[in-house]
C-alpha cells in the first residue's frame, strides 16, 4: 500500500466529489490526521471506529461518492440504531475526514464545506444520567473483599469514583501527591482531566479514611493511588489502566 495517493488516483477524483476510496489510494494517512485531531486516547479510538464504520457502510451499500447526500444517508441509517450523542461523534469524525481530505487536495473544498454543514442529531430533553441511591452506593462499596489487598484497593477505586465524581481516565493519574488539604478540606489538587483541563476535586469525607488505610497497606503516601495487583495479591508500583478500572467496576 502506498502512503500517499499517486497522480493517477488524484486524476480519478471528480471536481465535484471524491471516490471512496480513490483507485489505488491508501486512506490511512488521512485517517491518521483525523484521529490525531482529538486529544484524548478515548476520543482517538472513537474517531477511528467512526471512520472505519462509515467506510464499511459505503462498501456494503456500494456508495462510491463522498459528498453531502451520502453522508446524510449515512446519518439516517445511524438514527435507526444509535443514540443522538453517538451519532454526533460519528458525524464529527466524518466532517473531520472531509476537512483533512480537502486540505490534502483529495476533495474539492466546496464539497468538504457542504459535508461540514450536515446537521447532527438533536438531543431532546434533559440528560439526568443514571444515579446510584445512597443505599446502592453503600452496597457497591461493601462488595470488595476488605481482607485482601485487591479488595482494599477496589474499595478505594469505588470511593474515588463515587465520592469525587472522577472519570476512570482521570483516576489512573491520581497520585498521593495530588491529595492535599485546602481550607480545612481534603481535595485532589491540580489533576489534569479531559481536554487537558486542570481540576481540583473535593474528596468526600467518608472516602478519605479509605485512602489513608490504603496508604498504610502500601507503606507510604506517594506514587499512584490505584495500582496493579497480581493474581497472588502482590501490589505493584505501576498504576492501573482505565480499562482495568472498568473491569473492576463491571465485576
MILOTOR-594214 format. One record per residue (C-alpha): x, y, z; residue number from 1; residue in three letters. Coordinates in Angstrom, 1 decimal, padded with zeros to 4 digits. Layout:
((X Y Z) NUM 'ALA') ...
//
This chain:
((000.0 000.0 000.0) 1 'UNK') ((001.3 003.5 -000.8) 2 'UNK') ((001.4 006.1 001.9) 3 'UNK') ((000.1 008.8 -000.4) 4 'UNK') ((-002.2 009.0 -003.4) 5 'UNK') ((-000.4 008.7 -006.7) 6 'UNK') ((-001.0 011.0 -009.7) 7 'UNK') ((-003.5 008.6 -011.4) 8 'UNK') ((-005.5 008.5 -008.2) 9 'UNK') ((-005.7 012.2 -007.9) 10 'UNK') ((-006.9 012.4 -011.5) 11 'UNK') ((-009.7 009.9 -010.6) 12 'UNK') ((-011.2 012.4 -008.2) 13 'UNK') ((-014.2 014.2 -009.5) 14 'UNK') ((-014.1 018.0 -009.4) 15 'UNK') ((-017.5 017.8 -007.6) 16 'UNK') ((-016.9 014.9 -005.2) 17 'UNK') ((-014.4 012.2 -004.4) 18 'UNK') ((-014.5 008.4 -005.0) 19 'UNK') ((-014.4 006.3 -001.8) 20 'UNK') ((-011.6 005.3 -001.8) 21 'UNK') ((-009.9 006.7 -005.0) 22 'UNK') ((-008.5 003.8 -007.1) 23 'UNK') ((-005.1 002.6 -005.7) 24 'UNK') ((-005.3 005.1 -002.8) 25 'UNK') ((-004.3 004.4 000.8) 26 'UNK') ((-006.6 006.5 003.0) 27 'UNK') ((-004.6 005.6 006.2) 28 'UNK') ((-002.5 008.9 006.2) 29 'UNK') ((-005.7 010.9 006.1) 30 'UNK') ((-007.4 008.7 008.7) 31 'UNK') ((-004.4 009.3 010.9) 32 'UNK') ((-004.8 013.0 010.6) 33 'UNK') ((-008.5 012.6 011.6) 34 'UNK') ((-007.6 010.6 014.7) 35 'UNK') ((-004.8 012.9 015.7) 36 'UNK') ((-007.2 015.9 015.5) 37 'UNK') ((-008.5 015.0 019.0) 38 'UNK') ((-006.5 014.8 022.2) 39 'UNK') ((-007.7 012.0 024.4) 40 'UNK') ((-006.9 008.4 023.7) 41 'UNK') ((-010.6 007.6 024.2) 42 'UNK') ((-011.6 010.2 021.6) 43 'UNK') ((-009.0 008.9 019.2) 44 'UNK') ((-010.4 005.4 019.4) 45 'UNK') ((-013.9 006.7 018.9) 46 'UNK') ((-012.9 008.7 015.8) 47 'UNK') ((-011.0 005.7 014.3) 48 'UNK') ((-014.1 003.5 014.9) 49 'UNK') ((-016.4 006.1 013.4) 50 'UNK') ((-014.4 006.5 010.2) 51 'UNK') ((-014.0 002.7 009.8) 52 'UNK') ((-017.7 002.2 010.3) 53 'UNK') ((-018.5 004.8 007.6) 54 'UNK') ((-016.2 003.3 005.1) 55 'UNK') ((-017.6 -000.1 005.8) 56 'UNK') ((-021.1 001.2 005.3) 57 'UNK') ((-020.1 002.7 002.0) 58 'UNK') ((-018.6 -000.7 000.9) 59 'UNK') ((-021.7 -002.6 002.0) 60 'UNK') ((-024.1 -000.3 000.3) 61 'UNK') ((-021.9 000.3 -002.8) 62 'UNK') ((-021.6 004.0 -002.1) 63 'UNK') ((-018.7 005.3 -004.1) 64 'UNK') ((-019.2 009.1 -003.8) 65 'UNK') ((-018.1 011.1 -000.8) 66 'UNK') ((-020.4 014.1 -000.6) 67 'UNK') ((-023.2 015.6 001.4) 68 'UNK') ((-026.0 013.4 000.1) 69 'UNK') ((-024.2 010.2 001.0) 70 'UNK') ((-023.3 011.5 004.5) 71 'UNK') ((-026.9 012.5 005.1) 72 'UNK') ((-028.0 009.0 004.0) 73 'UNK') ((-025.5 007.5 006.5) 74 'UNK') ((-026.8 009.7 009.2) 75 'UNK') ((-030.3 008.4 008.6) 76 'UNK') ((-029.0 004.8 009.0) 77 'UNK') ((-027.4 005.7 012.3) 78 'UNK') ((-030.6 007.3 013.6) 79 'UNK') ((-032.3 003.9 013.4) 80 'UNK') ((-029.8 002.2 015.8) 81 'UNK') ((-027.8 004.8 017.8) 82 'UNK') ((-028.4 007.4 020.4) 83 'UNK') ((-028.0 011.1 019.5) 84 'UNK') ((-024.7 011.6 021.2) 85 'UNK') ((-023.2 008.6 019.5) 86 'UNK') ((-024.5 009.8 016.1) 87 'UNK') ((-022.9 013.2 016.7) 88 'UNK') ((-019.5 011.6 017.4) 89 'UNK') ((-019.7 009.7 014.1) 90 'UNK') ((-020.6 012.8 012.2) 91 'UNK') ((-017.8 014.8 013.8) 92 'UNK') ((-015.3 012.2 012.6) 93 'UNK') ((-016.8 012.3 009.1) 94 'UNK') ((-016.7 016.1 008.9) 95 'UNK') ((-013.0 015.9 010.0) 96 'UNK') ((-012.4 013.3 007.3) 97 'UNK') ((-013.8 015.7 004.7) 98 'UNK') ((-011.8 018.6 006.0) 99 'UNK') ((-008.5 016.6 006.1) 100 'UNK') ((-009.2 015.2 002.6) 101 'UNK') ((-009.8 018.7 001.3) 102 'UNK') ((-006.6 020.1 002.9) 103 'UNK') ((-004.6 017.3 001.4) 104 'UNK') ((-006.0 018.0 -002.1) 105 'UNK') ((-008.1 014.9 -002.5) 106 'UNK') ((-011.5 016.5 -002.1) 107 'UNK') ((-013.0 019.7 -003.6) 108 'UNK') ((-013.1 022.3 -000.8) 109 'UNK') ((-016.8 023.2 -001.6) 110 'UNK') ((-017.8 019.5 -001.1) 111 'UNK') ((-015.9 019.4 002.2) 112 'UNK') ((-017.7 022.6 003.2) 113 'UNK') ((-021.1 021.0 002.3) 114 'UNK') ((-020.3 017.9 004.3) 115 'UNK') ((-019.4 020.1 007.3) 116 'UNK') ((-023.0 021.5 007.2) 117 'UNK') ((-024.6 018.1 007.7) 118 'UNK') ((-026.5 018.6 010.9) 119 'UNK') ((-026.1 016.4 013.9) 120 'UNK') ((-028.8 014.5 015.7) 121 'UNK') ((-030.7 016.7 018.1) 122 'UNK') ((-030.6 015.8 021.8) 123 'UNK') ((-034.0 016.3 023.2) 124 'UNK') ((-034.9 016.6 026.8) 125 'UNK') ((-032.5 017.0 029.7) 126 'UNK') ((-029.8 014.5 030.5) 127 'UNK') ((-030.1 013.2 034.0) 128 'UNK') ((-028.0 010.1 033.9) 129 'UNK') ((-028.4 007.0 036.0) 130 'UNK') ((-027.6 007.8 039.6) 131 'UNK') ((-026.9 005.4 042.4) 132 'UNK') ((-029.0 005.8 045.6) 133 'UNK') ((-027.2 006.2 048.9) 134 'UNK') ((-028.1 002.6 049.7) 135 'UNK') ((-026.9 001.3 046.3) 136 'UNK') ((-023.6 003.2 046.7) 137 'UNK') ((-023.0 001.7 050.1) 138 'UNK') ((-023.8 -001.8 048.8) 139 'UNK') ((-021.3 -001.3 046.0) 140 'UNK') ((-018.6 -000.1 048.3) 141 'UNK') ((-019.1 -003.1 050.6) 142 'UNK') ((-018.7 -005.7 047.8) 143 'UNK') ((-014.8 -005.8 047.6) 144 'UNK') ((-013.2 -008.3 050.0) 145 'UNK') ((-011.5 -006.0 052.5) 146 'UNK') ((-009.3 -008.9 053.7) 147 'UNK') ((-007.3 -008.8 050.5) 148 'UNK') ((-005.0 -006.2 049.0) 149 'UNK') ((-007.1 -006.2 045.9) 150 'UNK') ((-010.3 -005.7 047.9) 151 'UNK') ((-008.8 -002.8 049.8) 152 'UNK') ((-007.7 -001.2 046.5) 153 'UNK') ((-011.0 -001.8 044.9) 154 'UNK') ((-012.8 -000.1 047.7) 155 'UNK') ((-010.6 003.0 047.1) 156 'UNK') ((-011.5 002.9 043.4) 157 'UNK') ((-015.2 002.8 044.1) 158 'UNK') ((-014.8 005.5 046.8) 159 'UNK') ((-013.0 007.9 044.4) 160 'UNK') ((-015.3 007.3 041.5) 161 'UNK') ((-018.4 007.9 043.6) 162 'UNK') ((-017.1 010.3 046.2) 163 'UNK') ((-015.2 012.5 043.8) 164 'UNK') ((-017.0 012.0 040.5) 165 'UNK') ((-013.8 011.1 038.7) 166 'UNK') ((-013.6 009.6 035.3) 167 'UNK') ((-011.7 006.4 035.2) 168 'UNK') ((-009.2 008.0 032.8) 169 'UNK') ((-008.6 010.6 035.5) 170 'UNK') ((-008.4 008.1 038.3) 171 'UNK') ((-005.4 006.3 036.8) 172 'UNK') ((-003.4 009.6 037.1) 173 'UNK') ((-004.2 010.3 040.7) 174 'UNK') ((-001.2 010.2 043.0) 175 'UNK') ((-000.9 010.6 046.7) 176 'UNK') ((000.8 013.9 045.9) 177 'UNK') ((-002.4 015.1 044.4) 178 'UNK') ((-004.2 014.6 047.8) 179 'UNK') ((-003.8 017.8 049.8) 180 'UNK') ((-005.7 019.8 052.3) 181 'UNK') ((-007.1 023.2 051.3) 182 'UNK') ((-009.1 025.5 053.6) 183 'UNK') ((-009.7 022.6 056.0) 184 'UNK') ((-010.9 020.2 053.4) 185 'UNK') ((-009.2 017.4 051.6) 186 'UNK') ((-009.1 017.5 047.8) 187 'UNK') ((-007.4 016.2 044.7) 188 'UNK') ((-005.3 019.2 043.6) 189 'UNK') ((-004.5 020.2 040.1) 190 'UNK') ((-005.5 017.0 038.4) 191 'UNK') ((-005.3 017.1 034.6) 192 'UNK') ((-008.7 015.9 033.3) 193 'UNK') ((-010.5 015.6 030.0) 194 'UNK') ((-009.3 018.1 027.3) 195 'UNK') ((-006.2 018.8 029.4) 196 'UNK') ((-008.2 020.9 031.8) 197 'UNK') ((-006.7 021.2 035.3) 198 'UNK') ((-009.2 020.5 038.0) 199 'UNK') ((-009.3 020.5 041.8) 200 'UNK') ((-011.9 018.0 043.2) 201 'UNK') ((-013.1 017.8 046.8) 202 'UNK') ((-012.9 014.4 048.4) 203 'UNK') ((-016.0 013.1 050.2) 204 'UNK') ((-015.3 013.0 054.0) 205 'UNK') ((-016.1 009.3 054.1) 206 'UNK') ((-013.7 008.5 051.3) 207 'UNK') ((-010.6 009.9 052.9) 208 'UNK') ((-010.2 007.2 055.7) 209 'UNK') ((-010.2 004.6 052.9) 210 'UNK') ((-007.4 006.4 051.1) 211 'UNK') ((-005.4 006.6 054.4) 212 'UNK') ((-006.0 002.9 055.2) 213 'UNK') ((-004.8 002.0 051.7) 214 'UNK') ((-001.6 004.2 052.1) 215 'UNK') ((-000.8 002.2 055.2) 216 'UNK') ((-001.1 -001.0 053.2) 217 'UNK') ((001.3 000.4 050.7) 218 'UNK') ((003.7 001.6 053.3) 219 'UNK') ((003.7 005.2 052.2) 220 'UNK') ((001.7 008.0 050.8) 221 'UNK') ((003.5 008.6 047.5) 222 'UNK') ((003.1 007.5 043.9) 223 'UNK') ((000.0 006.2 042.1) 224 'UNK') ((-003.1 005.7 044.3) 225 'UNK') ((-004.6 002.8 042.4) 226 'UNK') ((-002.0 000.2 041.5) 227 'UNK') ((-001.9 -003.1 039.7) 228 'UNK') ((-002.1 -006.2 041.8) 229 'UNK') ((-001.1 -009.7 040.7) 230 'UNK') ((-003.2 -012.8 041.0) 231 'UNK') ((-001.2 -013.7 044.1) 232 'UNK') ((-002.4 -010.4 045.6) 233 'UNK') ((001.0 -008.8 045.3) 234 'UNK') ((000.9 -005.0 044.8) 235 'UNK') ((002.9 -003.4 042.0) 236 'UNK') ((004.3 000.1 041.9) 237 'UNK') ((002.7 000.7 038.5) 238 'UNK') ((-000.6 002.5 038.1) 239 'UNK') ((-003.7 000.7 036.7) 240 'UNK') ((-005.1 001.4 033.3) 241 'UNK') ((-008.5 002.9 032.6) 242 'UNK') ((-009.6 -000.4 031.1) 243 'UNK') ((-008.6 -002.3 034.2) 244 'UNK') ((-010.7 000.0 036.3) 245 'UNK') ((-013.6 -000.6 034.0) 246 'UNK') ((-013.2 -004.4 034.6) 247 'UNK') ((-013.1 -003.9 038.3) 248 'UNK') ((-016.3 -001.9 038.4) 249 'UNK') ((-018.0 -004.3 036.0) 250 'UNK') ((-017.2 -007.3 038.1) 251 'UNK') 
//
